[in-house]
Amino acid sequence: MISKQQCVKLNDGHFIPVLGFGTYAPDEVPKNMATEVTKLAIDAGFRHIDSAYFYQNEEEVGLAIRSKIADGTVKREDIFYTSKLWSTFHRPELVQPSLKSSLKKLQLDYVDLYLIHFPVSMKVGNVHHEFYLIFFIFSSIKHLQDCQFHGRLN
């Protein structure tokens, strides 16, 4: 149970800390800094950690969380981890693989909150951020619910 910070109870009964630590950093910042600052944040009492596929630092953030679990600072259930579904993965057949990919990079069994990062669907691999005319958000939500049912999301 998350207890070091003030929390808000969600509709499903889970608790989310009201203060979170975001891990986005510009490309100029070395990736290993994400590990170090996330460890410092956990040591400082942050229990809500926020990252995303788009930030390209999931491996480093996961390493920090696992390190703080291994050294006894926290248990996995003490951390509320938020990630996000990027716009190129809104198509129904890409939702679960995207989450599984994030979990593999993090080396965690589940995330506590998985948000739709940007509610506009974009084509995969398109550097010009070409948008789909078809809106996939509603089918994405159904597949996110499936991920929750299978225990990959709280």
N, C-alpha and C positions, 0 to 999 in steps of 0.2 A: 504494500500500500504506500502510495506517495504521501509523505507526511511533513517534509521539511518546509514546504511552501504552502501558502494559501491556495486552495483548489476550488474549482467549481464542479458540481455534479452534472454530468451530461444526462440526456434523456434515457440512454441505455444503461445507466447506473455506474458507468466508469467516471473517474475523476480526472480533470485536466488542471495542471498547475496554471495559475493566472499569469505567471511570468515565464517566458520561454527564451531560450538562447538560439538565435539564428546563426547558421553556419555559412551563409553565402559570402564569397569573397571574389574580387575581380581576378582575372587571369594572371595578373602580375604577382599575386600573392602565392608563394610556394604551397603546393598541396599539403605538405607535411605540417604546415601551420594549422590546418583544420584539426589535426589530431591533438596538437599541443593546446590550442585554445579551448577545445572541447573538454579536455581533461581538466584544465584550469576552471572552466565553467562548472563542471560537476563538483570539483573540490570547493568552489565558492558557494555551492548549495543549489545550483540550477538542477532541476529534475525534468524539465521539458526541453528537449533538444529537437531542433527543426532543421531538416536538410531536404534535398530533392535531387532527382536524377539530373536536372538542368544545372545544378551547382557543380557537378562532376567531382564530388568529394565524398561520396558515400563510403568508399573503402576506408578513408581516413577517419571519418566520423565513427564508423562502426568499430574501428580499431580502438579509438578512445573509449567508447562505451564498454567494450569487452575488457579493456585494460582496467577500468575502474571497477568492473564487476570482479575481475580476477584478484585485484588487490584488496577486496573487501570493503571498498568505499561505499558501494551500492549493490543492490540486487537488481536483476532485470526488471522486476515488478516495481522498483522505485523510480525507474526512468519512464517518462512518457515521451515516446519517439514519434515525431510527425514527419511524413514524407509526402511526396506529391506526384500525381500522374501528369506527365508532360503532354503537351498538345498533340504531338505526333503519335501518341498511343491511345487515342480516344476510340479508335475502331474497336468493336466488341472483341474481336479475336486477339487484340493486342493488350487488353487491360491486364489480364492475369499474368501473361509472360512479363510484362513490365514490372509488376509487383515482385514476381519471383526473381527477376534480375536484380532488383534493388536489395531484396533480402539476401541474395547470394553475395553481393558486394559488401553488404553490412555484416554478414555472417551472424544475423539474428534470425530468430524463428518467426517473429511477427513484428508488425508496426502497430502503434496504438491509434494513429489517425492517418488516413491517406486521403489527401485533398486533391481535387482537380485544380492543378496549378494555374491554368489560364483557360477560361471556358470558351476557347475557340479551337476547333479541330484543324490541325495542319497536316500536310502530306509528309510522310516519312522520308527522311533523307534530303529534303528540299532546302537548299541553303537560302533560297529567296523567301522562305516562310510563306509558301503558297497555301492558301486556305481552302478547305473543302466547302462546297456549297451545302452539302448535307451535314446536318448538325448531329453529332454522335453522342452528345452528353447524356441523354436519357438512357441509351443502351449501355453507356459506360457505367452509369450508376447501378444498373442491374448487375453488371459483372463485378463491381466493387462489393455489392451485397453478397454475391457468391463467394468472393474471397473471404469475407467476414465469416460466412457460414463454415468455411473449411479451416478456420483458425489462423489464417495468415494476417488477419486484421482484427483488432479489438473493436 
